[in-house]
């Protein structure tokens, strides 16, 4: 029986673990958190259980069933607090996976190395927030952070909260905020009716086929009606104001490309604002494992969820933003095949069909809600782009212009954007977008297929590690 | 006179700048992106401390006199809007960590002093005064105030910008595929995927890829890649004030051993991160991450600065040094093929030697008298003869 190592215990990783176990493989499931479920099913720790967790989560019973089956299964080893910091590649097979186990700032973290027969990477996505003037003020939250506080801590981020950005994720965030006691003054989606229609409507039967997904969105809409939260299209937060923390935000109508329309600005008093513009895949471990990316900067996979590296599989948001149902289907296929099963096995038929349905759903979300280039219109020269190194948009453009705007590496080193402790997780795509705006079609730009492309997603050391830990010899698991 | 320079790294940029400032017409061909190879894969060392008496030290001393001049010229020319090249003569402190290592280190420094290098011997107390966080278990030290550092990527960009102002052209994504010969067999240009370019001279400045560039033009050149890795910590208050390294480094630099060697070279950058180098490994152009290499770097760094144990490593990067079998760069006209010149093979010292290399090559090409004797770096030197072989037609 093969050893299958799974990185990430969100929907895709959990589904992969169960499928691999059902085929009979020995499974090790790693997750950085102390709780299973990933960002999607983020919840209160077991020490303070909540009675109504199911009301905050779509598919909560799916999660509890997965968790119960895996926790009871002696053939599945779950390692919590496991941070994968490097992967060493091996020719034609999965590499060595280097892990530190324990609290990120804890002493005596345990070091382990895994050399599995098959590897499933299910690292999910980071939530993306485009910068705007004032976004570094206390009280401004990314949609993901607000959701994590609401789901994982039951902490309300403010009493009068405005939600803005793009994508269907804004709706569950607003619902969570309302459920934790905030007054949500409105949800503002940057895309206009036309874009939403173009994305959602050319093949409406596909939406119908994603019936469960329709149910999920239906629940959010119902929740909104109950809480009387206004939902407005074609509107963006272009500025946050305040001295010690956010006191108000300025909204503006934006055109189809998200460029603010002059004369449409209005100010809304809030004590917190929550902004999100979709997701970017967490690619660093897949890149470290040697996996090739596709033309949209996701991990490329075949029908079996296998990457360009034999016996290395990828599932969930790193292969394309598709939502929880696509992640569950892909995880199941990846785990099944990684354990030695065939994609043609009868047991996989429902998952294969689901994947087809939910993948197209994901594409349509991107068409409807994807980031449009006009957003740079709300940046000013003193808008902070890289928060770790406090690099402004003006400094970034200045560095790009001085060095001829020709190389992402030079722009980063000249401005220090993306070189701070988060290693470009927050600003990487923004820096690439700015490069692309200065030098369209650049070989280091977004979606470039250049062989020697410099990528902000490439992080050979995937997580910061203390030098003392690096110096210690690990034990082979 | 028209010159083609192959390679958009720091040697190509410095060479193009020197030639263009003397009025030559210069085109630089870069197969990928400028500053995309070795020049962005290292630390930016301008070291005298690691070189024993000899030709490379003379070239380094010459370069050391040019650096402040070039730094001032670039600031003057490019203005305050251009990012800083972070040139800083911060000095080096070399220490020995074993009882047996102390005397050889001090003896080596004495030979350097005789060759004109400023090298002050330090006892343990004096070393700790310069670097209070050093491991007090060190056995001896030497202070080299002339050692300096520069941000190598920005420095290369600055040299490119300056060369462009003097009229040089830089073509990226344009590899030199083959040479163009006249009926006499002289090299008179190169072909790229999109054009044929003619020139009176072609200079190979392609770092570790110089061997394949020379082969494309019809001659062998024994430049091989030697991989190096560097660790970068997160930012911290400055606690390391010089370039500090273990005396082992000198023997690793001078060695031809292909197996992995590591020795600590530790320094703080202008941004407050600490760079921990460096490894030397001859494994071809294999750029895959090797944790064992990173681990050895970390272990040796902790021997010098135990406080680093609690600091975070944020990233690692690496590159390929252009290694020469006789440990000297090649600067000058190729005796085998008229029209072909070289400016390559600097191993790990190319950033520091770049400005001297450009000046020397420009002197040789224009018939000016070089500031130092260039014969030792000539492709015609005896120590290189066994490796050069015949010229392909």
Interface residues (C-beta under 8 A of the other chain):
Chain A: X86 X87 X88 X89 X96 X98 X288 X389 X398 X399 X402 X403 X404 X406 X407 X409 X410 X413 X414 X415 X416 X419 X420 X421 X423 X443 X444 X452 X454 X459 X460 X461 X464 X465 X466 X467 X468 X470 X471 X473
Chain B: X32 X33 X34 X35 X36 X40 X78 X81 X82 X83 X151 X153 X154 X157 X160 X161 X172 X173 X231 X233 X234 X235 X271 X273 X276 X288 X289 X290 X291 X294 X295 X298 X299 X301 X302 X308 X309 X310 X311 X312 X313 X314 X315 X316 X317
